[in-house]
Amino acid sequence: MVLIRFAFLLLLVIAAWPLAGSAQLRLADPWPDPAAGDGVRELPVSFPSSSPFVPMDAIRHPEDVPTLTTQGSLFLPAGTPGRRAVPAVIVLHGSSGVQPEREVADGRSLAAMGVEVLLIDSFGSRRDVATDFIDRMLKITETMFVTDAYAGLRFLLARPEIDPSRVVLLGFDYGGMAATYAAYAEIADLEAPQGPRFAGHVAYYAPCIARFRNYRTTGAPILMLWGTADEMINVGRCASTAAELRAGGSSVEIVTYPGAVQEWDGSLPPQRINHNLVDCSLEVEADGTVRDLHTGLTMAGTFSRRLIFLFCGTIVGYPVEADPKVRALSNRDLGRFLARVFRTNIAE
């Protein structure tokens, strides 16, 4: 009898051990003030990655793909984490780069709620390639963002506190496109042949420019958020993309915000940004080739990418405007998505 009791107590201790001393996950609505601190620590980090221009480069000529060290910031929750107990979010910035009011603020708020956040600076890590807005759009591609995301996932999962089953990929506009592309099985198989996979994907106001001929997904759920006045969003094409993602094996939730435009969660006053790509339409073929559906041109490098965007882009631009009310709503919707993926509750 004594041995049975001892064995029972030992099993209880073993079962509880992974969570012992862990930072408490407390997703909240409203989100905590990122300036409050709440014991959050921010650390500069780096990890190996590479720069395939398009998926075909990594498939046909992986030995020729440039390698690099990707830079980022790690936002650590307060407390002593238990082994494999902490959920995480990887954040991909938008076309304007890392913004203190958006990516950094979200990293601090999520960490204050017990989520470890890896913010990847894909542009900053490639300063030798491009620095101004147009050059970055032409020379630093969505495929590079996706590669950084999977490299970041490997980096995170090497940390003993991270729960490998609860890592979500989130991106804003340009990074949001990459966050969506990362959900396709052919991309996941290319970037991480033996695993791991993301538990969920979130795309903030991401233009639906590219479709995949093979739309099988990893099965992870996807959240797509955009405003009804966003001139970078082709609603019909985004609906078709969502339908294909669902047919490919993922649940897809679309949330729209009446009257909102791009960067509602930034700090910019009302203005227009040049180079609207809403009319661009690309297809990713089975061999990783990216083809423009308007001209038939293959995107193989900076020159062909420039030609394709000249044909389909417009100089009319698109509106951006910060909107704290919409930001509060999108925080709530993201929190609910993370709660489902992380299997926890939201405190209100």
N, C-alpha and C positions, 0 to 999 in steps of 0.2 A: 504493500500500500504506500509506504514512504517513497519507494522508487517511482511509483506511478505519479504521485503528486509532484515529485521533483522533475520528472520528465515533462509533465504538463506545464509547470512553471517555466521550464527551460524553453519550451515551444512558444510560450507567450512572450518571453524576452526576445527570442529570435525574430518573431513576427513584428515586434515593435521596433527593433533595432534600426531599420533603414530610416525611420522618421525621427529617431531620437535627436533632440537638439536642433531640429530643422527650423528654418525660418518659416513663419506661419504665412500661408497663402490666404490673403484676405481681399479678394477682388471686391471693389466698392463702387457705388454709384451715389454721389459724384466721385470722380477720381480725386486723389489727394493732390494738393498744390505741389508742383515739381520743385518750387523754390523752398519748400519747408524743410527739406533734408531727410528727415525720418530715418537717419542712420544709413542712408544709401551711400555706397562708395563707387566712384568712377575710376576705372583703371585703363590706361592705354594698353592695347594688346596687338599682336601681329601673328600671322600664320601663313603658310605657303598656299599659293593659288596659281592660276595661269590665265592666259588671255586669248582664248579662241575667238576669232572674229565672228564666226557662225558655227553652229553645231557640226557641220561637215568637216571643219578643220580638225576637231578633236576625234572624229571618226576615221578620216582618211590619212591624216598626217599629224598624229599626236606628237611625234618627235620634233616637229617644227613649231609647235605652239609655244610662244614665249611664257616663261615662268616669272613669278614675282612674289614679293612678300606683301600681303594685303594688311592694311592698317585698320584698326577699329577701336571702339570703346566698349568696355564691359561694365555694365551697371549691376552692382551686387546688392541684394537685399540685406537688411540688418539681420543679425543673429548668426548662429553657428549652424550651417546646413548639415542635414543628415545625408548619408550616402544614397545616391540615386533618388532623392526626394524632391528636388526643386524643378518646377517647370520653367521653360525658357521661351523667349521670342527673339528671333533674328530680324533685324530691321534693315531694309534696303532704302536708301534715300532717293529723292526725286531728281528731276533734271536740273534743279537749282543747287544740288549738293546738300550736304548736311546743314540743317538749319537749327540754331539753338531753340527757337520757339516751337519747332515741330518734332524732329527726330530726337533731339536731346531731351526736350521736355517730356516726351512720351516715354523715353527710356527711364528717366528718373521717377515718373509717376508709376509705371509698371513695377519697377524695382521696389518702390515704397509699399506696393501691395504684395510683395513676396515672389515676383517673377524676375528671374535673371534675364538680362537683356544684352544681346550683342549687336551693337550698331556698327555696320560695315561701311567704311568710306571707300567706295569703289573708284570715285573720281580722284580723291586725294592720293590714293595708292598708285595712280597712273599719271601723276603730274608730268612725267617725262614724255607722255604721249600727247596730252592736250590739257589746256587750262581754261580757255574761254568757252562760252556756252555752245557756240556752233561747232567748234572743233570737237568738243566732248561728245556731242550728239552723233558726229560722223565717225569718230575714231574709237570711242568706248561704247561697246554695244551691249544690248540686253543679254546676249549670251555670256559676256564677261561677268555681268551681274549675277547670273544664275550660277556660274562656276564659283564665284566668290561665296554665294549662299551655301552651296554644298561643302565648300572648304571650311566655311564657318561652322557648319553643322558638325563636321569631323572634329574641329577644334573644341567645340562645346562638349561633345560627348567624351572627350578625353579628360574632362573635369569630373571628379568623382561625385560631386553633388548633383549633377544634372540627371533628371529622369529621361532616358532616351525615348520613351513613348509619349512625351509631352513637350515637343519643341515645335513651335509654329513659326512660319515664315510670313513676314508682313512687309509690304512695300508701298511707296507713294509714287504716283504717276509712272515715271520711267521705271522705278523699282517695283511698282505694282504690276507692270507688264511682266517683269522677270519673275515675280512671285507667282503669277499665274502659269507662266511657261514651266516653272519648276514642278508643277503638279502633273505634267504629262509623263507617262511611263517611259517613253523613249528618252526623254531628257534625264529622268532619274536614273535609268539604267546606264546611260552614258557617263553621268557625273559620279555615280556611286554604284558600280556594278553589283557589289555584294551588300548593298544597303549602306547606311540607314536611310530612312525616309522621314519627311516632315509629317507631323500629326494634323496640320491644317495650313491653309494658305489664305492670306488676306490681301486684297488689292484695293487701295484707295485711288479713286478717280483715274483708273488705268485705261488708256485708249486701247480698243480692241483691234489692233493693227494686223496682227498675225494670227492665222489659223493653222492648225496642224492636220495634215492629211490623215495621220494615224492619231485619233483623239482618245485613245485608251489612257486612263490616268492611273495614278498610284492608289486611288480610292479615298484619299484624304478629302475632307470637306473643304469647301471654298466659300469665302465671303467676299462679295463685290459691292463697293460703296461708291456712289457718285451723285452729283447734283443734277437737278432737272434742267438747269440753265448752263450746264457745262458744254461748251462748244467744241471740246476735244473728244466728246463721247458720241459715237454713232450708235444710237440706242438699238436699232435693228441688228447691226452687226454684233453688238455685245450680247443681245438676246440669243443670237445664233451660236455664239461662242459658248454661252452658258448651257444651251441645249446640247451641244456637242460634248461638253465636259460631263454633263449628266449622263449622256449615253455612254461615255467612256468609263463611268464607274464612280464618279464623285457626286455628292450632294452639293448643290450650289444655291446660296442665298443671295439675292440682290436686294439692297436697301438703297432707296433714293431719297434725296432731301429737296423739297420744293424750293426753287429759286436759287439754290446754291451753285457756285462755280468752283473752279479749281482752287486748291490751297485754302479751303475754309479754315484749316487748322494751322495756318502759318501766321505771318504778321504783316503781310503786304496790304496797303490801302488799295482801293479799286483801281485797276489799270489793265492794260492789254499787253500780253507777251507775244512777240512775233513767232512766225513759223508754226502754224497750225498743221498737224499731220493727220487730221481726222479723216481725210479722203484717201489716205494710204491703205493699201490692202496687200498683205504678204501671205505667202504660204510656205510652211516648213514641210519639205518632202521627206520621204522615209529614209533617205540617205543623208539627211542633215542639210541639204541644199535649201537656201532661202530664196524664193522667187517672187518678183513683183507681179501681181495678177493683172495689172493694167498694161504693162509694157512687155512682160515676159522676160525682163532682165534678171539675171542671177546676181544676187548680192554676194560678191566675193572679196571685197575690200573697200577701202575708203572711196575710191573713184566711183565705183558702181553704186555704192550707197548714196553718194552725193547726187548722182544722176537720178536715181529712183526718187529721192526726196524732192528734187527739183520738179519732177513731173507731177507728183501727187501733193506736195505741200503748198500752202498758201501763205502770203505775207500779211493776210488780214489779221492773223493772230487769234488769241483766245483770252477771255477775261479771267482774272484772278482777284480774289478778295477774301480777307480774313473774316470769319463770322463765328464769334464765340458761342452763339446759341447752337449753331449746327455742329460745332466741335463737341459740345456737351452731348448732343444726341449721338454723334458717331462714336464718342467714347463709350456711351452706354451700349450701343450695338456691338462694338468690338468686345466689350466686357462680357456680354451675354454669349458671344461666340466662343471666347476663351473659356468661359465657365463650362460650356458643353464639352469642349475638347479636353480641358483639364479635369473635368468631372468634379466640379466644386460648386459652391453657392456664391451669390453676390450679396454683400451686406449693403443695405440702403439706410 
